[in-house]
Amino acid sequence: MNTLVLALPKGSLQEATFSMMQKAGFNIRAGERSYTPTIDDPEIRARLLRAQEISRYVELGALDAGITGYDWIVENGSDVVEVAELIYAKHGLRPVKWVLAVPQDSHVRSVKDLKGKRIATEAVRLTARYLKKKGVKAGVEFSWGATEVKAPEMADAIVELTETGSSLRAQNLRILDVILESTTRLIANKTAWKNEWKRSKIEQIALLLKGALAAENKVLLKMNARSKDVRAVTRMLPALRAPTVNNLQSAGWVAIETVVDETIVREIVPRLKKAGAEGIIELGLNKVIP
């Protein structure tokens, strides 16, 4: 049987990735200390690795494909195929940012003020490239963790990953600059991508994951209405193309359904009811494939 070796990120992205894979149709189970999770697709062998490592092993061919951050592809300088951009993170559907930050009371006001200073970060090469681009010579030290607490005693500034900025504010740090905006990516090894079966399997995973992401925060609205009220009801309904309208067995009645953002449901349902809609049902979605 053909098999695809797929790496999933262990750590901050793990829970969000497992949830997204489940919505895409792949059920994954992993023990607390397991690095070989089980997946209910016999054609996929899953591996659980730190996101920082995945692009390197995909490039080397130890993995056929993997899900990791764009930031780690850049940091590692990995030569891989970027199959799909998947905009989700640990806490929501948004990019994350690598930022340059200093203590609130620091005299440093711009990156230029860091000349000859010390910067702590996990993304050493990313930071070094940024400093070179800015024409600033400063020391960059690898941080093994808890980077936010390194300034000001152990470093003059830090370069750290943030999604909301809350942890930086909690450590009394202010952001000087955004170095890189990153999103989650599905990547593939170049040789695997040239293999017809593996490419097809990777594209299948990409399609289903993008469908799962497209369904986030969306619901299916179903309702009935009299034929004479169809225009008034459908005029209020957004849709991928147009609401679906089908005749019911009862003469003079139709069934209407459409996909909408969950956030607008509370606003439009009372108006739909007033316009003549009845039996309004709201259903959650796993996937929306355009």
N, C-alpha and C positions, 0 to 999 in steps of 0.2 A: 504494500500500500504506500502511496505517496504521502509524505509528511512534511509539514512546514514547522520549523523551529522558530517560535515567536517569543520575544522577551517582553515582559510586562514590568513596569517600574515598581520597585519596592520603596516604601517610605511615604513621603507626603502625597504622592500622586496615586498610591495604590488603591485606596478605597474608592476614589472617584473613577479610576480606570476600571476596576472590577464592576462598579455599578453601570458604567457606560457599556461595557462588554455584555453585561446581562441584558440590558435593554436592546442591544444589537442582536441578541439571540444566543449568546455563549455563556453558559453557566460555569463559573470557576470556583473551585474550592482550594484553599491553601491553609496548611497548619501554621501555627504561630512562628515556628522556626523552619518552615519548609521553603525550599527554593525551587521545587518542582511541583507547582500546583496542578491539580487535575482539571481538565476541561472536557465538556461533553461533546467534543468534536474529535473523532479518532484521527482526523487528518492534521491535527495541530498538537505539537508538543510544546507546552508552555514552560518558560523559565522566568523566575522572579529575580531581578537584579536591580541594583541601584541605578537610577536614571543617569547618573554621571558616567556610568560604564557602558551603557547599552550601545551607543553609536560606535564606540571603538570595536566592540565584538561583532556588530553587524558589518562594519567595514572589513574586518578580518575574515569574515565568512563563518565564524563560529555560530552565528545566528543568521537565519534567513531574513528576519524582519524584527521590528521592535517598536515599542511606543516610548517616546522620550521627549524631552524638551528641546526646542530649537537652540536654547542657550548652550546645552551640552554638546550639540553638534558643532556649534561655533567654537566652544572652548576646546574641544578635542581636535578640531580641524578635520572632521571625518568626511571622507569621500563616499557618500551614500546617496541612494535615491530617496528623495522626499516625496512620498506617495500622497499624503493627505495632511492638511492642517486641521487639527481638531481643537477648537477653542474651548477648552475647559481647564480648570485648575482645581486646587484642593478645596476651595471654598465657593467656587462659582464659575459661570461661563464667561470668563474674561482672560485677557493676557496677564502675565506676571512681568515684573520689571526688575532688572538689576540696577540698583541705584548707588550712587556715591553719597555717603552720609557722614556727618561730623556731629560732635556734641553741640547742643543748643548754644552753649556759652563759648564755643570755639571762635577764635579770631579768623579762622579760614572762611572766606566768603565766596571763593571760586576755586576751580581746579588749579589755577595758576598759583594759588597760595600754598599748594601742597609740594612745591619744589623742595627736594631734599627731605621730605617728611616720610612717614611710614604708614602704609596702608595694609590692612588685614582683609583677606577674602578667600573664599573657596575657589573663585574663578580667577586664577592667577593670570592665565594667558589672555583672557578677555580684558582684564584690567590693564595689563601691560600694553595691549594694542590700543586701548582707549587713551592711555597716557601718551603714547607715542604720537597718536593722531593730534593730541592737544599740545604737543611739544613740551611736555612736562617730565622731568626726570625725578622719580620718587621710588622709594623701596616698596616692593610688593611682596608680602609674606603670606604663605598658605595658612589658612585657618582651619583647624580640624573640627570646628563647631562652635556654637555660642558666640558667633562673630559679633553680635550686637554689644556684648559686654566688653569687647576688647578696647574700645575707645572710651576715655582718653588715656588710660594707664598703660596699655600695651600697644596702642597704635594711635596715630593722629586722625585717621579716618578709616572707614570700612567701605567695602563694596559688597552689598548683600541683596539677596532676592526678596522681593516683597510683593504681596498681592493686594493688601489693603493699606499698608503703612502703619497698622496699629501696633505691631511689635516694635517698630522703630520709635514711634511716639512714646511707647511705654518705657523705653530706655533713654528717653530724653534726647533723641537724635533728630537732626533735621537733614532733609535731602538737598544736596547741592546740584545733582544732575542725574538724569536717566541715561545709563550707559547702553542698555539693550532692552527691548521689549520682546518677550518670548511667549510662544504658544506651544501646545503639545503637538507632536508630529508622529505620524506613522511612517517609518522609514524602512528601506529594504536594501539588502546587499546587492551590488550591481550584477554579480553572476547569477544570483537567485532570480533577479528581475528579468534576466534573459531566458530563464527556464519557463516554458509556456505554462506548465501546470502551476508552478509556484507563483508566477505573476498573476494568473487567474485567481488563485486562492487569496493572495494579498489584496487584489482589487475587490474581491467579494467582501473581505473584512472591512476595507475602507468604505465601501458603499453602505454597509450596514451600520458602521460607526457614525458616518455622516448623517444617516437617516435617524439614528438615535439622538444625535445632537440637535437635529432640526426639529425633533419632537419635544425637546425640553421646553417647558413653560407654555406648551400649546395643548389645547383640548379639542375634542370633537363635539360640536353642538348638533343635536338632532331635535327636530320639532315637526309638528303638523300644522297646517293652516288651510283655510278655505281658499279655493282657487282665486277668488276675487281679491284676497289679501296678499297674494304672493309677491306682487310688486312692492308693496309697502314693507313687507318683512325682509325680502332679499336685499332691498336697498340699504339696509342697516348692517348687512353681513359682509365682512371681509372674507376673502378666500384665496387659495393658491391661484386659481384661475377664475372660477365663478362657483357659487353654491350649487350643489346637486339638488335637483327638483324632480321627484317622481310622483306619478299619479297613484293614489290609493284606490282600493276596491270600492270604497264609498264614493259615490259620485260627488264631484264638486270639492274634493279634498286632495291635498298633496302632502308628501313627506319632503322635508328640506333638511340638508345636512351640510356642514362646512367646518373647516379647521380654523380656529381663532387663537389669539394669544390669551392665555388664562387671565391676564391682568385686566382685560376689558370685559370679561363675562359679567361682572357685577354691575357694569354700567349699561350693557346692552340688553340683558335679559328683561328688566322691567319695560324697556321700550319695545322689545319684541312682543311681549305679552300684550301690551297696549295696542300694537299694530295688528293683532289677531293671531299670533302664534299660540299653540297649545301643546301640552305634553312635552315640554322642553326638557331634554336630557343632556347632561354634561358628562363626557367620558374622557378619561386619561389616555394618553398615547405612548407607545414605546418607540415607534419609528414613523418618520414621514419621509418618503422617497419621492423627490420631485420628478 
